[in-house]
Amino acid sequence: MRLRLPLMCVLCIAILALATPLFAATLDDGKLQVSWFTDDAVFREADEIDYLWVSEGFELNGKALAFKPWPAPEFLGPKASERDEKDHRLAKMMSSTMHEAFASAFAKAYGDHIKTSFESGDILVEGRIVDSSTGSTAAKVLVGFGAGAGNTTIDVRFVDAASGKTLAGFHHRVVSGTNWSTTEGKFFNWVEETAEEFAKKGFQKLYAKAKKVKD
């Protein structure tokens, strides 16, 4: 009996150690996969950004950024199978111009402090759409008050071109309207505002002020 209790304790500790990475691997109901960024990323909830992670010392000033085309959308989360053809079509349309929108927004926000390109740079800016919904026009018309609104959820990461190591990233859902023009306007307004926040306050300050993700 004296040996059995210590052995049980060791077994419990081992199980918890193995289980912890599994629980920490995803956030936002499975739509945020930490491993897509880096396994040791610690995300926080920032103002106007759902989930933000920044490695120590990371900033963009003085860097050359290469904005890479986004791949085909990969829907994640419990409602991924419920998305219909309209949702997938919306996501594909938005993905095709995302890298251009981010490049334009960051170039405008940072001005001469960074260089932007679609080919090469010190930092690779990569992204993907992980969920999208056009919403319900009927609910918007009949119910109002935000009912039927669509949304788009994205991942964006900043990768060191030399080492291939991800240095920062964010995951965010933008709630928008029920058609392409409204979705486009709402989303890309957010992109511009977010780029301005990074340029004005810096990655480190925004991350330092962010709150720990609630369990």
C-alpha positions in Angstrom: 0.0 0.0 0.0 2.9 2.3 0.7 4.2 1.9 -2.8 0.8 2.0 -4.5 0.0 5.6 -3.4 3.2 7.2 -4.8 2.8 5.2 -8.0 -0.8 6.5 -8.4 0.4 10.1 -7.8 3.1 9.7 -10.5 0.5 8.2 -12.9 -1.9 11.2 -12.3 0.9 13.7 -12.8 1.9 12.0 -16.1 -1.7 12.0 -17.3 -2.1 15.7 -16.5 1.2 16.5 -18.2 0.1 14.8 -21.4 -3.4 16.2 -21.3 -2.5 19.9 -20.8 -1.1 20.4 -24.3 -4.2 18.9 -25.7 -6.5 21.3 -23.9 -4.2 24.2 -24.7 -3.9 23.3 -28.4 -7.1 25.0 -29.4 -9.0 28.1 -28.4 -12.2 29.9 -29.6 -14.2 26.6 -29.8 -11.5 25.0 -31.9 -11.2 27.7 -34.5 -7.8 28.9 -33.1 -5.2 26.3 -33.4 -2.1 27.4 -31.4 0.1 25.0 -33.3 -0.4 27.0 -36.6 1.5 29.8 -34.9 3.9 28.0 -32.5 3.3 25.6 -29.7 4.6 27.9 -27.0 2.5 30.9 -28.1 0.5 32.4 -25.2 -2.5 34.3 -26.5 -4.2 37.2 -24.7 -7.4 39.1 -25.3 -6.5 42.6 -26.6 -8.6 45.6 -27.3 -10.2 45.2 -30.8 -8.3 41.9 -31.3 -9.8 38.6 -30.0 -6.6 36.8 -29.5 -3.1 38.3 -29.7 0.4 36.8 -29.1 3.7 38.6 -29.4 7.2 37.3 -28.7 9.5 39.4 -26.6 11.0 42.3 -28.4 9.1 41.9 -31.6 8.2 45.1 -33.6 7.9 46.0 -37.3 9.8 49.3 -37.4 12.7 49.1 -39.7 11.6 45.8 -41.2 10.8 44.7 -44.8 7.5 42.8 -44.9 6.5 40.3 -47.5 2.7 39.8 -47.6 2.1 36.3 -48.9 -1.1 35.2 -50.8 -3.6 33.4 -48.5 -4.4 29.7 -49.2 -7.8 28.3 -49.7 -10.0 28.8 -46.6 -9.9 26.0 -44.1 -13.0 26.1 -41.9 -12.5 25.0 -38.3 -14.7 24.7 -35.2 -17.9 22.9 -34.4 -19.9 24.7 -37.0 -17.5 24.1 -39.9 -19.7 21.4 -41.4 -22.7 23.6 -41.3 -21.3 26.3 -43.6 -23.0 26.2 -47.0 -21.9 27.1 -50.5 -22.5 30.8 -50.0 -20.3 30.8 -47.0 -17.5 29.0 -48.8 -17.8 31.3 -51.8 -17.6 34.4 -49.6 -14.5 33.1 -47.9 -12.8 32.3 -51.2 -13.6 35.8 -52.5 -12.1 37.4 -49.4 -9.0 35.2 -49.3 -8.0 36.2 -52.8 -7.4 39.8 -51.8 -6.5 39.6 -48.1 -2.7 39.9 -48.6 -3.2 43.0 -50.7 -5.5 44.5 -48.1 -3.1 43.9 -45.3 -0.2 45.2 -47.3 -2.0 48.4 -48.1 -3.2 48.9 -44.5 0.3 48.4 -43.0 2.0 50.5 -45.6 -0.4 53.3 -44.9 -0.2 53.0 -41.1 3.6 52.7 -40.8 4.7 54.9 -43.7 8.4 55.0 -44.2 9.1 52.9 -41.0 8.6 49.7 -43.0 8.9 48.4 -46.5 6.2 46.2 -48.0 6.4 43.7 -50.8 4.6 40.6 -52.2 7.8 38.8 -52.9 10.6 39.0 -50.2 11.3 40.6 -46.9 12.7 40.1 -43.4 9.2 39.2 -42.1 6.7 37.0 -43.9 3.1 38.0 -43.2 0.9 34.9 -43.7 -2.8 34.4 -43.0 -5.8 32.2 -43.6 -9.6 32.3 -43.1 -10.8 29.6 -40.7 -14.5 30.4 -40.6 -17.0 32.6 -42.6 -20.8 33.0 -42.6 -22.9 35.2 -44.8 -25.5 35.2 -42.1 -29.3 35.3 -42.6 -31.0 38.0 -44.6 -34.4 36.9 -43.3 -33.3 37.2 -39.7 -31.7 40.6 -40.3 -34.9 41.9 -41.9 -37.4 40.3 -39.6 -35.6 40.5 -36.2 -33.0 43.3 -36.6 -30.8 44.2 -33.6 -27.8 42.4 -35.1 -29.7 39.2 -35.8 -28.6 37.4 -39.0 -25.3 39.2 -39.2 -22.5 37.4 -40.9 -18.9 37.0 -39.7 -15.4 36.1 -40.9 -12.6 34.7 -38.7 -8.9 34.9 -39.6 -5.5 33.8 -38.4 -2.5 36.1 -39.2 1.1 35.3 -38.3 4.5 37.2 -38.6 7.3 34.8 -39.5 11.0 35.5 -39.5 12.1 34.8 -43.1 15.6 33.6 -42.1 14.7 31.2 -39.4 11.1 30.3 -40.2 10.1 31.0 -36.6 6.8 32.7 -36.0 7.3 35.8 -33.9 3.8 37.1 -33.4 0.2 36.5 -34.5 -3.4 37.1 -34.0 -6.8 35.4 -34.4 -9.9 37.6 -34.8 -13.6 37.4 -35.8 -15.2 40.4 -37.6 -19.0 40.5 -37.4 -20.3 41.9 -40.6 -23.4 42.2 -42.8 -25.2 39.6 -44.9 -23.8 40.4 -48.3 -20.4 40.7 -49.9 -20.2 44.4 -50.1 -21.1 45.0 -46.5 -18.8 42.2 -45.3 -15.9 43.6 -47.4 -16.4 47.1 -46.0 -16.7 46.1 -42.4 -13.7 43.7 -42.5 -11.2 45.9 -44.3 -12.1 48.9 -42.1 -11.1 46.7 -39.2 -7.8 45.8 -40.9 -6.9 49.4 -41.4 -7.8 50.3 -37.8 -5.8 47.4 -36.4 -2.7 48.3 -38.5 -2.9 51.8 -37.2 -3.1 50.5 -33.6 0.1 48.4 -34.2 1.9 51.4 -35.7 0.8 53.9 -33.1 1.1 51.8 -29.9 3.5 49.0 -30.9 3.1 45.3 -30.6 4.7 45.1 -27.2 2.5 47.6 -25.6 -0.7 46.1 -27.0 0.3 42.7 -25.8 1.4 43.9 -22.4 -2.0 45.6 -21.9 -3.9 42.5 -23.1 -5.8 40.3 -20.7 -5.1 36.6 -20.1 -7.5 34.3 -22.0 -10.3 33.1 -19.7 -10.6 29.4 -19.1 
